[in-house]
Amino acid sequence: MKYKILVVDDETANLRLLERLFRASYEVVSAESGQDALEQITKHDIALIISDQRMPGMTGIQFLKKAAEIRPQTVRIMLTGYTDAEALVEAINSGVVYKYITKPWINDDLQYTAKRALQHYETLKAQRQLQSQNERLQSRLAQMRDSFVRIIAEMLDLKDPQARRHAERTKDIAIDIGKKMNLDFGELERLALSAFLHEAVDFRIPNHILFKDALPTPVEQQIIEQSFELGLQLLEGVTELEDVVSILRFNHERYDGTGFPMGFAYDQIPLHARIIAVANAYDSMIAPRPPNQAISHEDAIKRLEELAGTKFDPEVVAAFVARPGLSASPSPAEMLEPAFA
């Protein structure tokens, strides 16, 4: 199948020259004005446009800009005289022109440039196809991720009806802290998903061990660590959750380095994990399991501040204490909510 090229020139003699130059190798569509050319590109799948600059009614630049909006994939060449320096600079700076050819042109040079332009067209088309395939893949992966998250939420409900509500509240609190610490939307999205799924990595830990007041015994600690690793493995099989797993690996680390599994401290622990630690702890204090052990908001704040520098990052605690109230506009938590419904 031959490429379709559009040649545009208000001078009939030039138009006929261009038609004869290219018709042996390509299917040539011609137009004598910018307006006529715009009509042609709506009718034909044009791979290459070769347009004169100086035309009445609509200049070459004006036409090519409109053509780029209609068919962005089409490659565009402009024919221009030496006196059109200003138009040439505009054409190059605006990005609507692939190449320019000065008039009078040399036939061999123009044919060679057209050939290279069509090679560029094929490259752009391949890139667009790859991008389209990647977008479809990302969409499918996102759907898989959301389905997996819903399954996790149902598993949490089966283990403990309060577990899912705790996960949702932890997510909302974490986002409030993240906003206070100026995280962008992409980071807030990662934070929200990680905070919601933090409960999943502890899914296999028995409640009587996970929520006991006293420090775990050596046997209980071994159960916690083994169950925690199994919880991580549950999430590792989902490609779209790689970033989440890299955050949740630090679920049991402490700011002072006395946690597990690696004993990391300070900024060795990702900021997202440090935020989730504070959000999780706060909600676990004011809405614990069992609920008769709940403490007041003020006492929970006092406890967080007491543990700042040991268990928790002092900057995160400070951001939590100073976090803003809910705004009138939709929060990232509300925008992300459908993914966890």
C-alpha positions in Angstrom: 0.0 0.0 0.0 1.4 3.4 -1.0 1.8 6.2 1.5 -0.6 9.1 1.0 1.1 12.5 0.9 -0.6 15.9 0.7 1.1 18.7 -1.3 -0.2 22.2 -0.7 0.6 25.3 -2.8 -1.5 28.2 -4.1 0.6 28.3 -7.3 -0.8 25.8 -9.8 2.6 25.4 -11.5 4.3 24.4 -8.3 1.5 22.1 -7.4 1.8 20.2 -10.7 5.6 19.9 -10.2 5.1 18.4 -6.8 2.5 16.0 -8.1 4.8 14.8 -10.9 7.7 14.5 -8.5 6.0 12.1 -6.1 3.2 10.3 -7.9 5.4 7.5 -9.1 6.2 6.4 -5.5 3.2 7.7 -3.5 -0.5 8.4 -3.7 -0.6 12.2 -4.0 -3.4 14.4 -2.8 -3.2 18.1 -3.7 -4.7 21.3 -2.4 -4.4 24.9 -3.5 -5.1 26.5 -0.1 -4.9 25.9 3.6 -8.6 25.5 3.9 -8.8 23.1 1.0 -6.0 21.1 2.6 -7.8 20.9 5.9 -10.7 19.3 4.1 -8.4 16.8 2.5 -6.8 15.6 5.7 -10.2 14.9 7.2 -11.0 12.6 4.2 -7.6 10.9 3.8 -5.2 9.1 6.1 -2.2 11.4 5.2 1.3 10.2 6.2 3.2 13.3 5.0 2.3 16.9 4.3 4.4 19.2 2.1 3.1 22.7 2.3 4.2 26.1 1.0 4.5 28.9 3.6 3.3 31.9 1.6 -0.4 31.4 0.7 -3.3 33.8 0.8 -5.9 33.5 3.5 -4.0 31.0 5.6 -0.2 30.7 5.7 1.6 27.4 5.7 2.3 27.7 9.5 -1.3 28.4 10.3 -2.4 25.5 8.2 0.2 23.1 9.6 -0.7 24.0 13.2 -4.3 23.1 12.5 -3.3 20.0 10.6 -1.2 18.9 13.7 -4.3 19.2 15.9 -6.4 17.1 13.4 -3.7 14.5 12.6 -0.9 14.7 15.1 0.7 11.5 13.7 1.3 13.1 10.2 4.8 14.3 9.5 5.0 17.9 8.1 7.5 19.6 5.8 7.4 23.3 4.9 8.5 24.9 1.7 9.8 28.4 2.4 11.8 31.2 0.8 14.9 32.7 2.3 12.9 35.8 3.3 10.6 33.9 5.5 13.1 33.6 8.4 10.5 34.7 11.1 8.0 32.1 9.9 10.8 29.5 9.8 11.8 30.1 13.4 8.1 30.0 14.5 7.7 26.7 12.7 10.7 25.1 14.3 9.9 26.4 17.8 6.3 25.4 17.6 7.3 21.8 16.8 4.8 21.5 13.9 7.5 21.1 11.2 9.7 18.1 10.8 11.9 19.7 8.2 11.9 22.8 6.0 13.0 23.1 2.4 14.0 26.4 0.8 12.6 27.5 -2.5 13.5 26.9 -5.2 14.0 23.3 -4.1 16.2 20.6 -5.6 14.1 17.6 -6.6 16.6 15.0 -5.4 16.9 16.7 -2.0 13.1 17.0 -1.6 12.6 13.4 -2.5 15.2 12.3 -0.1 13.7 14.4 2.7 10.3 13.0 2.0 11.7 9.5 2.2 13.3 10.2 5.6 10.1 11.9 6.8 8.1 8.8 6.0 10.6 6.7 7.9 10.1 9.1 10.8 6.3 8.6 10.4 6.8 4.8 10.7 8.9 5.3 13.9 6.2 7.6 15.4 3.5 5.1 14.5 5.4 2.2 16.1 5.9 4.4 19.2 2.2 5.2 19.4 1.2 1.5 19.0 3.6 0.6 21.8 2.2 3.4 24.0 -1.3 2.2 23.3 -0.4 -1.4 24.2 1.3 -0.2 27.3 -1.7 1.8 28.3 -4.0 -1.2 27.8 -1.6 -3.3 29.8 -1.5 -0.8 32.6 -5.3 -0.6 32.7 -5.5 -4.4 33.0 -2.9 -4.4 35.7 -4.8 -1.7 37.6 -8.0 -3.7 37.3 -6.2 -6.8 38.6 -4.8 -4.7 41.5 -8.2 -3.3 42.4 -9.8 -6.8 42.3 -7.0 -8.1 44.5 -7.5 -5.3 47.0 -11.2 -6.0 47.2 -10.4 -9.7 47.9 -8.0 -8.6 50.6 -10.7 -6.4 52.1 -13.1 -9.3 52.1 -10.5 -11.5 53.8 -10.0 -8.8 56.5 -13.8 -8.8 57.1 -13.7 -12.6 57.5 -10.9 -12.4 60.1 -12.3 -9.5 62.0 -15.2 -7.2 61.0 -13.2 -4.3 62.6 -10.1 -5.0 60.5 -11.3 -3.5 57.3 -12.7 -0.4 59.0 -9.4 0.0 60.8 -7.6 -0.3 57.4 -9.8 2.4 55.9 -9.4 4.8 58.8 -5.6 4.2 58.8 -5.6 5.1 55.1 -7.5 8.3 55.6 -5.3 9.4 58.5 -2.2 8.6 56.5 -3.4 10.7 53.6 -4.0 13.6 56.0 -0.4 13.4 57.3 0.9 13.0 53.7 -0.9 16.1 52.6 0.5 18.0 55.6 4.0 16.8 54.5 3.4 18.0 51.0 3.4 14.7 49.2 2.2 14.9 45.6 -0.8 13.0 44.3 1.2 10.1 43.0 2.9 9.7 46.4 -0.4 10.1 48.2 -1.9 7.3 46.0 1.0 4.9 46.9 0.6 5.9 50.6 -3.2 5.3 50.5 -2.9 1.9 48.9 -0.1 0.9 51.3 -1.9 2.2 54.4 -5.1 0.3 53.4 -3.1 -3.0 52.8 -0.9 -2.7 55.9 -3.4 -4.9 57.8 -3.0 -7.6 55.1 0.6 -8.4 55.9 -0.4 -9.1 59.5 -3.4 -11.1 58.4 -2.0 -14.4 59.6 -1.0 -13.2 63.0 -3.5 -14.3 65.7 -5.4 -11.4 67.3 -4.5 -12.5 70.8 -0.8 -12.0 69.9 -1.2 -9.0 67.7 -3.2 -6.9 70.2 -1.8 -8.0 73.5 -0.5 -5.2 75.8 2.6 -7.0 77.0 5.7 -7.6 74.8 5.5 -10.9 72.9 7.3 -13.9 74.2 10.1 -15.4 72.0 7.7 -18.0 70.7 5.1 -15.3 69.9 7.7 -13.1 68.3 8.6 -16.0 66.0 5.0 -16.4 65.1 4.7 -12.7 64.3 7.8 -12.7 62.1 6.9 -15.9 60.2 3.3 -14.7 59.7 4.5 -11.3 58.6 6.7 -12.8 55.9 3.8 -15.0 54.7 1.6 -11.9 54.5 4.2 -10.1 52.3 4.4 -13.1 50.0 0.6 -12.9 49.6 1.1 -9.4 48.0 4.3 -10.0 46.1 2.5 -12.0 43.4 0.7 -8.9 42.2 2.9 -6.8 39.8 1.1 -3.6 40.5 1.7 -3.9 44.2 5.6 -4.0 44.1 5.8 -0.5 45.4 3.4 -1.3 48.2 5.3 -4.4 49.2 8.5 -2.3 49.3 6.8 0.0 51.9 5.0 -2.7 53.9 8.3 -4.6 54.5 9.0 -1.9 57.1 5.6 -2.5 58.9 7.4 -3.6 62.1 10.5 -1.4 62.0 10.9 1.3 64.6 12.4 4.8 64.2 15.2 4.0 66.7 16.2 0.8 64.9 14.9 -1.7 67.5 12.2 -3.2 65.2 12.3 -6.1 62.8 13.1 -7.7 60.4 16.1 -5.5 59.5 16.5 -3.2 62.4 16.5 -0.1 60.1 16.3 3.3 61.6 15.6 7.0 60.8 15.4 7.7 57.0 16.4 4.1 56.2 12.7 3.5 56.8 10.7 4.9 53.8 8.7 8.0 54.7 5.5 6.2 53.7 6.1 3.5 56.2 6.9 6.1 58.9 3.6 7.8 58.2 1.6 4.5 58.2 3.2 3.6 61.6 1.8 6.8 63.2 -1.6 6.5 61.5 -1.9 2.8 62.5 -0.9 3.4 66.0 -3.3 6.3 66.5 -6.3 4.5 65.2 -5.3 1.4 67.2 -5.4 3.5 70.4 -8.7 5.3 69.9 -10.5 2.3 68.3 -8.7 -0.8 69.5 -9.6 -4.4 69.4 -11.1 -5.1 71.9 -12.9 -1.7 72.1 -13.0 -1.5 75.9 -9.3 -0.6 75.8 -9.8 2.6 73.9 -8.2 5.8 75.1 -9.1 9.4 74.3 -7.8 11.4 71.4 -5.8 13.6 73.8 -4.2 10.6 75.5 -3.4 9.0 72.1 -1.7 12.2 71.0 0.3 12.3 74.3 1.3 8.7 73.7 2.5 9.4 70.2 4.5 12.3 71.4 6.1 10.2 74.1 7.2 7.6 71.5 8.4 10.2 69.0 12.1 9.6 68.5 11.9 5.9 69.6 9.1 4.1 67.9 7.9 7.0 65.6 9.5 9.7 63.4 9.1 13.0 65.4 8.4 14.9 62.1 5.6 12.6 61.2 4.1 12.9 64.7 4.3 16.7 64.5 2.7 16.6 61.1 -0.1 14.4 62.4 -0.7 16.7 65.4 -0.8 19.7 63.1 -2.8 18.0 60.3 -5.6 20.1 58.8 -9.2 19.3 59.0 -11.2 18.0 56.1 -11.6 20.5 53.3 -14.7 21.2 51.3 -13.0 19.8 48.1 -12.6 16.1 47.5 -9.6 14.7 49.3 -7.2 12.2 47.7 -8.7 9.7 50.0 -12.1 10.3 48.5 -10.7 10.3 45.0 -9.0 7.0 45.6 -11.9 5.4 47.5 -13.4 3.5 44.5 -10.2 1.4 44.3 -10.9 0.0 47.8 -14.6 -0.3 47.7 
